[in-house]
Amino acid sequence: MNAVPTSGNSIRAAFSYCVQQVRSYDYHHYLCLLLLPTSMRKAAFAFRAFNVEIARAMDVTSDPSVGLMRLLWWQEAIDKIFAKKLIEQPVARALSAVISEHKISKQWLKRSVEARINDANKDESYIPAGIADLEKYAEDTVSTILYLTLQAGGIQSTAADHAASHIGKANGLLLLLKSLPYHAGRTGRIPYIPAQVAEKHGLLVTENGRSEIRMDYLNEQLSDAVFEVASVALAHLRKARELASTVPAGAVPVLLPAVAAQVLFDSLERSHFDVFDPRLGRGVVGVSPLWYQLKLKWHSWRNNY
């Protein structure tokens, strides 16, 4: 089936919608994308808006089945987009335009949404076994967006891909930690502390054959567990920066989310890894928007991440 012709105005409106979605729901990445070369910005905003759509799918409804249906819709939508079928949804239209213009791998889009579907299908009592499970989820949902942006920019570099992998894992792990208070308030559970880490720090309790991290165990032991996971994220960030000398200059703006990861880690450190510290919810990843923008611009000016 051939694609239905679309007007330039409708495509511009679709990209404008993507920008607003990222600005509203992923502000720290919005500020990163503003520092990309103009030629890469549209694609980057389309990918980030897609990520916003699937990341929020389970949060915009109180019925998990409805959220899962949204994710399944996106899984099917990706197939339709690559089959050049028109979908009357602004993010999908923007993605379609980007895919038509650039050589984009379908696997990264599919992998990202499938990771969200797998997460949504897990039992409420599910606890990841180890940090490796969280690392895989972070790569599938965060690193993939960086891979797609590099592809759209025509950047073919093993070093850039490796750096993107580490930066995605660092960002993903830290954002999961930052989200713990939200999930605790919504479900009464702490979902993203691996069982191995929780058991090590005396957080894991077993009742009626089921293991869980109990809300009445929220004390400095949780901070110790958060520190352990955050330290793994920091190690990924350092590995990404060790690759900097081999990363093409054109890839550096795509990798600026490394700055966000560092700022978030530093914010956690200032709060002694207490994810319930209200300071973490202020500004942008725990710092003032102006300071965050200055950090980004400093790294951008120096052409490093």
GUGUVO-278161 format. One line per 4 residues: their letters; for each residue x, y, z of N, C-alpha, C. Coordinates in steps of 0.1 Angstrom, whole numbers, plus 5000, padded with zeros to 4 digits. Layout:
REM GUGUVO-278161
A) X/Y/Z/X/Y/Z/X/Y/Z  ...
This chain:
REM GUGUVO-278161
MNAV) 5008/4988/5000/5000/5000/5000/5009/5012/5000  5007/5021/4991/5015/5033/4990/5011/5044/5000  5020/5052/5004/5017/5062/5014/5008/5073/5009  4999/5077/5017/4990/5088/5012/4997/5101/5013
PTSG) 4997/5109/5002/5005/5122/5003/5000/5130/5014  5010/5137/5020/5007/5146/5032/5012/5160/5029  5005/5170/5034/5009/5183/5031/5021/5187/5040  5028/5197/5035/5039/5203/5043/5035/5208/5056
NSIR) 5023/5215/5056/5018/5220/5068/5015/5210/5079  5010/5198/5075/5007/5188/5085/5019/5182/5090  5030/5181/5082/5042/5175/5087/5049/5185/5096  5048/5198/5093/5054/5208/5102/5046/5208/5115
AAFS) 5033/5206/5115/5025/5205/5127/5029/5193/5135  5032/5182/5129/5036/5170/5136/5049/5172/5143  5059/5178/5136/5072/5181/5143/5070/5191/5154  5062/5201/5152/5059/5210/5163/5054/5203/5175
YCVQ) 5045/5194/5173/5039/5186/5184/5049/5178/5191  5059/5172/5183/5070/5165/5190/5078/5173/5199  5081/5185/5194/5089/5194/5202/5082/5198/5215  5069/5200/5214/5062/5204/5226/5061/5192/5236
QVRS) 5059/5180/5231/5059/5168/5239/5072/5166/5247  5083/5168/5240/5096/5166/5246/5098/5177/5257  5094/5189/5253/5096/5200/5262/5088/5198/5275  5076/5193/5273/5067/5191/5285/5070/5180/5294
YDYH) 5075/5169/5288/5077/5156/5296/5091/5151/5297  5100/5157/5290/5114/5153/5290/5123/5165/5288  5122/5174/5298/5128/5187/5296/5143/5187/5296  5149/5178/5304/5164/5178/5304/5169/5173/5290
HYLC) 5162/5164/5283/5166/5161/5270/5162/5171/5260  5151/5178/5262/5148/5189/5253/5159/5199/5252  5165/5203/5264/5176/5212/5264/5188/5207/5257  5190/5194/5258/5201/5187/5250/5199/5189/5235
LLLL) 5187/5186/5231/5184/5186/5216/5186/5199/5210  5184/5210/5218/5185/5223/5212/5199/5226/5208  5209/5219/5213/5223/5221/5210/5228/5212/5198  5218/5204/5192/5222/5196/5181/5223/5205/5168
PTSM) 5230/5200/5158/5230/5208/5145/5216/5208/5140  5212/5218/5133/5198/5220/5128/5194/5208/5120  5204/5202/5112/5201/5191/5103/5196/5179/5110  5200/5177/5123/5197/5165/5131/5185/5167/5140
RKAA) 5180/5180/5142/5171/5183/5153/5157/5176/5151  5152/5177/5139/5139/5172/5136/5138/5157/5139  5148/5149/5134/5148/5135/5137/5149/5132/5152  5158/5140/5159/5160/5138/5173/5147/5140/5181
FAFR) 5140/5151/5177/5128/5154/5185/5117/5143/5182  5117/5138/5170/5107/5127/5166/5110/5115/5175  5123/5111/5176/5126/5099/5184/5123/5102/5199  5126/5113/5204/5124/5116/5218/5109/5117/5221
AFNV) 5101/5122/5211/5087/5123/5213/5081/5109/5213  5086/5100/5204/5082/5086/5204/5085/5080/5218  5097/5083/5223/5100/5077/5236/5091/5082/5247  5087/5095/5247/5077/5101/5256/5064/5093/5255
EIAR) 5060/5090/5243/5047/5083/5241/5047/5070/5248  5057/5062/5246/5057/5049/5251/5061/5048/5266  5069/5058/5270/5073/5059/5284/5061/5062/5293  5052/5070/5288/5041/5075/5296/5028/5066/5294
AMDV) 5029/5057/5285/5017/5049/5282/5010/5043/5294  5018/5038/5303/5013/5031/5315/5009/5041/5326  5013/5054/5325/5011/5064/5335/4999/5073/5333  4995/5073/5320/4984/5082/5317/4970/5076/5319
TSDP) 4970/5064/5325/4957/5057/5327/4958/5049/5341  4947/5048/5347/4947/5040/5360/4945/5025/5357  4942/5022/5344/4939/5008/5340/4951/5003/5332  4959/4994/5338/4971/4989/5332/4968/4983/5318
SVGL) 4956/4977/5316/4953/4971/5303/4952/4981/5292  4947/4993/5296/4946/5004/5286/4960/5009/5282  4969/5010/5292/4983/5014/5290/4990/5004/5281  4987/4991/5283/4993/4980/5275/4988/4981/5261
MRLL) 4975/4984/5259/4969/4986/5246/4976/4997/5238  4980/5008/5245/4987/5019/5239/5001/5014/5233  5007/5006/5242/5020/5001/5237/5019/4992/5226  5009/4983/5226/5007/4974/5215/5003/4981/5202
WWQE) 4996/4993/5204/4993/5001/5192/5006/5006/5186  5015/5011/5194/5028/5016/5189/5036/5005/5182  5035/4993/5188/5043/4982/5182/5038/4979/5168  5024/4980/5166/5018/4978/5153/5021/4990/5144
AIDK) 5021/5002/5150/5023/5014/5142/5037/5015/5136  5047/5009/5142/5060/5009/5137/5061/5001/5124  5054/4989/5124/5053/4981/5112/5046/4988/5101  5036/4996/5104/5028/5003/5094/5036/5014/5088
IFAK) 5044/5021/5097/5052/5032/5092/5063/5027/5082  5069/5016/5085/5079/5010/5076/5073/5004/5064  5060/5002/5064/5053/4997/5052/5047/5009/5045  5051/5021/5049/5047/5033/5042/5031/5036/5042
KLIE) 5025/5032/5053/5011/5034/5056/5010/5047/5064  5000/5055/5061/4997/5067/5068/4990/5065/5081  4995/5070/5092/4989/5069/5105/4986/5084/5110  4974/5086/5113/4969/5100/5117/4972/5102/5132
QPVA) 4985/5102/5135/4989/5105/5149/5002/5114/5147  5003/5125/5153/5014/5134/5150/5028/5129/5152  5031/5121/5163/5044/5115/5164/5047/5105/5154  5037/5097/5151/5038/5087/5140/5041/5093/5127
RALS) 5034/5105/5124/5037/5112/5111/5051/5117/5111  5055/5123/5122/5069/5128/5122/5079/5117/5120  5077/5105/5127/5086/5094/5125/5086/5089/5111  5074/5089/5105/5073/5084/5091/5082/5094/5082
AVIS) 5081/5107/5084/5089/5116/5076/5104/5114/5078  5108/5112/5091/5122/5109/5093/5127/5096/5087  5119/5086/5088/5122/5073/5082/5123/5074/5067  5115/5082/5061/5115/5084/5046/5128/5091/5042
EHKI) 5133/5100/5050/5144/5109/5047/5158/5102/5051  5158/5094/5061/5170/5089/5066/5170/5073/5066  5182/5068/5067/5183/5053/5068/5182/5049/5083  5170/5045/5087/5168/5043/5101/5165/5028/5103
SKQW) 5171/5022/5114/5169/5008/5117/5156/5006/5124  5147/4998/5119/5135/4994/5125/5137/4987/5138  5148/4980/5139/5150/4971/5151/5151/4980/5164  5157/4992/5163/5158/5000/5175/5145/5005/5180
LKRS) 5136/5009/5171/5123/5013/5175/5115/5002/5180  5116/4990/5174/5108/4978/5179/5114/4974/5192  5127/4974/5194/5133/4970/5206/5129/4979/5218  5128/4991/5215/5124/5001/5226/5109/4999/5230
VEAR) 5100/4997/5221/5086/4995/5225/5084/4981/5231  5091/4972/5226/5090/4958/5231/5095/4957/5246  5105/4964/5249/5110/4965/5263/5100/4971/5272  5093/4981/5267/5082/4987/5276/5070/4977/5277
INDA) 5067/4970/5266/5056/4960/5267/5060/4949/5277  5072/4944/5276/5077/4933/5285/5076/4938/5300  5080/4951/5302/5079/4956/5316/5065/4957/5320  5056/4961/5311/5042/4963/5315/5035/4949/5318
NKDE) 5040/4939/5312/5034/4926/5313/5039/4919/5326  5048/4924/5333/5054/4918/5345/5044/4919/5356  5044/4908/5365/5036/4908/5376/5039/4919/5386  5029/4924/5393/5031/4936/5402/5042/4933/5413
SYIP) 5044/4920/5416/5054/4917/5426/5068/4914/5420  5069/4917/5407/5082/4914/5401/5093/4923/5406  5105/4917/5409/5117/4924/5413/5128/4920/5404  5135/4928/5397/5146/4924/5389/5157/4916/5397
AGIA) 5162/4906/5391/5171/4897/5398/5184/4904/5402  5190/4911/5392/5203/4918/5394/5204/4931/5386  5215/4938/5388/5216/4950/5381/5217/4948/5366  5222/4937/5361/5222/4934/5347/5209/4935/5340
DLEK) 5198/4931/5348/5185/4932/5342/5181/4947/5340  5185/4956/5349/5182/4970/5348/5190/4976/5337  5203/4971/5335/5211/4976/5325/5206/4973/5311  5200/4961/5310/5194/4957/5297/5182/4966/5294
YAED) 5174/4968/5304/5162/4976/5302/5166/4990/5298  5176/4996/5305/5181/5009/5302/5186/5010/5288  5194/5000/5283/5199/5001/5270/5188/5000/5260  5178/4991/5262/5167/4989/5253/5158/5001/5252
TVST) 5157/5009/5262/5148/5020/5262/5154/5034/5261  5167/5035/5264/5174/5048/5264/5185/5048/5254  5194/5038/5254/5205/5038/5244/5199/5038/5230  5188/5031/5228/5183/5029/5215/5179/5043/5208
ILYL) 5175/5053/5217/5172/5066/5212/5184/5073/5207  5195/5071/5214/5208/5076/5209/5213/5070/5196  5211/5056/5195/5215/5049/5183/5207/5055/5171  5194/5057/5173/5186/5062/5162/5190/5076/5158
TLQA) 5194/5084/5168/5198/5098/5165/5211/5098/5157  5220/5090/5161/5233/5088/5154/5231/5084/5139  5222/5074/5138/5218/5070/5124/5213/5081/5116  5203/5089/5121/5197/5100/5114/5208/5110/5110
GGIQ) 5218/5112/5118/5229/5121/5115/5239/5115/5105  5237/5103/5101/5246/5097/5092/5260/5093/5098  5260/5091/5111/5272/5089/5119/5274/5074/5120  5284/5068/5114/5287/5054/5115/5301/5053/5122
STAA) 5300/5050/5135/5312/5049/5143/5310/5039/5154  5318/5029/5155/5317/5019/5166/5319/5025/5179  5329/5035/5180/5332/5042/5192/5320/5050/5197  5313/5057/5188/5301/5065/5191/5290/5056/5196
DHAA) 5288/5044/5189/5278/5035/5194/5281/5029/5208  5294/5026/5210/5297/5021/5224/5295/5032/5234  5299/5044/5231/5296/5055/5240/5282/5057/5243  5274/5056/5232/5259/5058/5233/5253/5047/5242
SHIG) 5259/5035/5241/5254/5024/5249/5256/5027/5264  5268/5031/5267/5271/5034/5281/5264/5046/5286  5262/5056/5278/5255/5068/5283/5240/5065/5285  5234/5057/5276/5221/5052/5278/5219/5044/5290
KANG) 5228/5035/5293/5227/5027/5305/5228/5036/5318  5238/5045/5317/5239/5054/5329/5227/5063/5331  5222/5069/5320/5209/5077/5322/5198/5068/5326  5196/5057/5320/5185/5048/5323/5185/5044/5338
LLLL) 5196/5039/5343/5197/5035/5357/5194/5046/5366  5199/5058/5364/5197/5070/5373/5183/5075/5372  5177/5074/5360/5163/5079/5359/5153/5069/5366  5157/5056/5366/5149/5046/5373/5150/5049/5388
LKSL) 5161/5052/5393/5163/5055/5407/5155/5068/5411  5156/5078/5402/5149/5090/5405/5134/5088/5405  5129/5078/5397/5114/5075/5397/5109/5067/5408  5118/5063/5417/5113/5054/5428/5102/5060/5437
PYHA) 5103/5073/5441/5093/5079/5449/5079/5079/5441  5080/5082/5428/5067/5082/5421/5061/5068/5421  5068/5058/5418/5063/5044/5418/5059/5040/5432  5066/5044/5442/5062/5040/5456/5049/5047/5460
GRTG) 5047/5059/5456/5034/5066/5458/5023/5060/5451  5026/5055/5439/5015/5050/5430/5011/5035/5434  5021/5027/5437/5019/5013/5439/5021/5008/5453  5028/5017/5461/5032/5012/5474/5044/5003/5475
RIPY) 5051/5002/5463/5062/4993/5462/5074/5000/5457  5086/4995/5459/5099/4999/5454/5103/4990/5443  5101/4993/5430/5102/4983/5419/5115/4981/5413  5124/4991/5414/5136/4990/5405/5149/4989/5413
IPAQ) 5148/4983/5425/5160/4979/5432/5162/4963/5430  5173/4959/5424/5174/4944/5421/5174/4936/5434  5169/4924/5433/5168/4915/5445/5182/4913/5451  5192/4911/5443/5206/4909/5448/5210/4920/5457
VAEK) 5208/4932/5452/5212/4944/5459/5203/4946/5472  5190/4944/5470/5181/4946/5482/5184/4936/5493  5187/4923/5489/5191/4913/5499/5204/4917/5506  5213/4922/5498/5226/4925/5504/5225/4936/5515
HGLL) 5216/4945/5513/5214/4957/5522/5202/4955/5532  5198/4942/5533/5187/4939/5543/5174/4945/5540  5171/4947/5527/5158/4953/5523/5147/4943/5519  5152/4931/5515/5143/4922/5510/5136/4914/5521
VTEN) 5123/4913/5520/5115/4905/5529/5107/4895/5522  5104/4884/5528/5096/4873/5521/5085/4869/5530  5073/4870/5524/5061/4867/5531/5052/4858/5522  5047/4847/5527/5039/4838/5519/5045/4834/5506
GRSE) 5058/4832/5506/5066/4828/5494/5069/4839/5484  5065/4851/5487/5068/4862/5478/5078/4872/5485  5087/4876/5477/5097/4886/5481/5094/4900/5477  5096/4909/5485/5094/4923/5481/5102/4933/5490
IRMD) 5103/4945/5485/5110/4955/5493/5098/4963/5500  5097/4962/5513/5086/4968/5520/5088/4983/5522  5077/4990/5521/5077/5005/5523/5082/5008/5537  5079/5000/5547/5083/5003/5561/5098/5001/5563
YLNE) 5105/4997/5552/5120/4995/5553/5127/5007/5546  5120/5018/5544/5126/5029/5538/5135/5037/5548  5148/5034/5548/5157/5040/5557/5170/5042/5550  5181/5043/5558/5194/5045/5552/5199/5032/5544
QLSD) 5192/5021/5547/5196/5009/5539/5192/5011/5524  5180/5017/5522/5176/5020/5508/5186/5029/5502  5191/5039/5509/5201/5049/5504/5214/5041/5500  5218/5031/5508/5229/5023/5504/5227/5015/5491
AVFE) 5215/5010/5490/5212/5002/5478/5211/5011/5466  5206/5023/5467/5205/5033/5456/5220/5037/5452  5228/5039/5462/5242/5042/5459/5249/5031/5451  5246/5019/5454/5252/5008/5447/5248/5008/5432
VASV) 5235/5010/5430/5230/5011/5416/5236/5023/5409  5236/5034/5416/5241/5047/5410/5255/5046/5407  5263/5038/5415/5277/5037/5412/5280/5029/5399  5271/5020/5396/5272/5012/5383/5269/5022/5372
ALAH) 5259/5031/5374/5256/5041/5363/5268/5050/5361  5275/5054/5372/5287/5063/5371/5298/5056/5364  5299/5043/5366/5310/5035/5359/5307/5035/5344  5295/5034/5340/5291/5034/5326/5294/5048/5320
LRKA) 5291/5059/5327/5294/5072/5323/5309/5074/5321  5317/5069/5330/5332/5070/5329/5337/5062/5317  5331/5051/5314/5335/5043/5303/5332/5050/5290  5321/5057/5289/5317/5065/5278/5327/5076/5275
RELA) 5331/5082/5286/5340/5094/5285/5355/5089/5281  5358/5077/5285/5371/5072/5281/5372/5070/5266  5360/5069/5260/5360/5067/5245/5360/5080/5237  5360/5091/5245/5358/5104/5238/5368/5107/5228
STVP) 5380/5103/5230/5391/5107/5220/5389/5099/5207  5381/5089/5207/5379/5081/5194/5366/5083/5188  5357/5091/5195/5344/5094/5189/5345/5106/5179  5338/5104/5168/5339/5115/5158/5332/5128/5164
AGAV) 5338/5139/5160/5333/5152/5165/5318/5154/5162  5313/5149/5151/5299/5151/5148/5290/5143/5157  5295/5133/5164/5287/5125/5173/5285/5131/5187  5294/5140/5190/5295/5146/5204/5282/5153/5208
PVLL) 5275/5161/5199/5263/5167/5204/5252/5157/5207  5252/5145/5200/5242/5135/5203/5244/5129/5217  5257/5129/5221/5260/5123/5234/5260/5132/5246  5255/5144/5244/5254/5154/5255/5245/5149/5267
PAVA) 5236/5140/5265/5228/5134/5276/5238/5129/5287  5251/5126/5284/5260/5123/5294/5261/5133/5305  5260/5146/5301/5260/5157/5311/5248/5156/5320  5236/5152/5315/5224/5150/5323/5227/5139/5333
AQVL) 5233/5128/5329/5236/5117/5338/5245/5122/5349  5256/5129/5346/5265/5134/5356/5258/5143/5366  5250/5152/5361/5243/5162/5370/5233/5154/5379  5226/5144/5374/5217/5137/5382/5225/5129/5393
FDSL) 5236/5123/5389/5244/5115/5399/5248/5125/5410  5253/5137/5406/5258/5146/5415/5247/5151/5425  5235/5152/5419/5223/5156/5427/5220/5145/5438  5220/5132/5433/5218/5121/5442/5229/5121/5453
ERSH) 5241/5124/5449/5252/5124/5459/5250/5135/5469  5246/5146/5465/5243/5157/5475/5232/5154/5485  5223/5145/5480/5212/5141/5489/5215/5129/5496  5228/5125/5496/5232/5112/5503/5224/5100/5498
FDVF) 5221/5101/5485/5214/5090/5478/5200/5086/5484  5194/5096/5490/5181/5095/5495/5171/5100/5484  5165/5090/5477/5157/5094/5465/5144/5101/5469  5141/5101/5482/5129/5109/5487/5133/5123/5491
DPRL) 5145/5127/5489/5149/5141/5492/5142/5150/5483  5134/5160/5487/5126/5168/5478/5135/5177/5469  5148/5178/5472/5156/5186/5463/5158/5180/5450  5156/5166/5449/5158/5160/5436/5147/5163/5426
GRGV) 5136/5167/5431/5124/5171/5423/5124/5185/5418  5134/5193/5422/5135/5207/5419/5142/5209/5406  5138/5220/5399/5146/5224/5387/5147/5213/5377  5159/5211/5371/5161/5201/5361/5171/5191/5367
VGVS) 5167/5178/5369/5174/5168/5375/5182/5172/5388  5175/5180/5396/5180/5184/5409/5188/5197/5409  5189/5204/5398/5196/5217/5398/5188/5227/5391  5192/5240/5392/5184/5250/5386/5185/5249/5370
PLWY) 5175/5253/5363/5175/5252/5348/5187/5260/5342  5189/5271/5348/5200/5280/5343/5214/5273/5345  5216/5267/5356/5229/5260/5359/5230/5248/5349  5219/5241/5347/5220/5229/5338/5223/5233/5324
QLKL) 5216/5244/5320/5219/5249/5306/5233/5254/5304  5239/5260/5315/5253/5265/5314/5262/5253/5313  5259/5242/5320/5267/5230/5320/5267/5224/5306  5255/5223/5300/5254/5218/5286/5261/5226/5276
KWHS) 5260/5239/5277/5266/5248/5268/5281/5248/5269  5286/5247/5281/5300/5246/5283/5306/5233/5277  5299/5222/5279/5304/5210/5272/5303/5211/5257  5292/5217/5252/5290/5218/5238/5301/5227/5232
WRNN) 5304/5238/5239/5314/5247/5234/5328/5240/5233  5330/5232/5243/5343/5225/5243/5343/5212/5235  5331/5209/5229/5329/5197/5220/5333/5185/5228  5328/5183/5240/5329/5171/5247/5316/5168/5255
Y) 5316/5156/5260/5304/5152/5267/5307/5147/5281
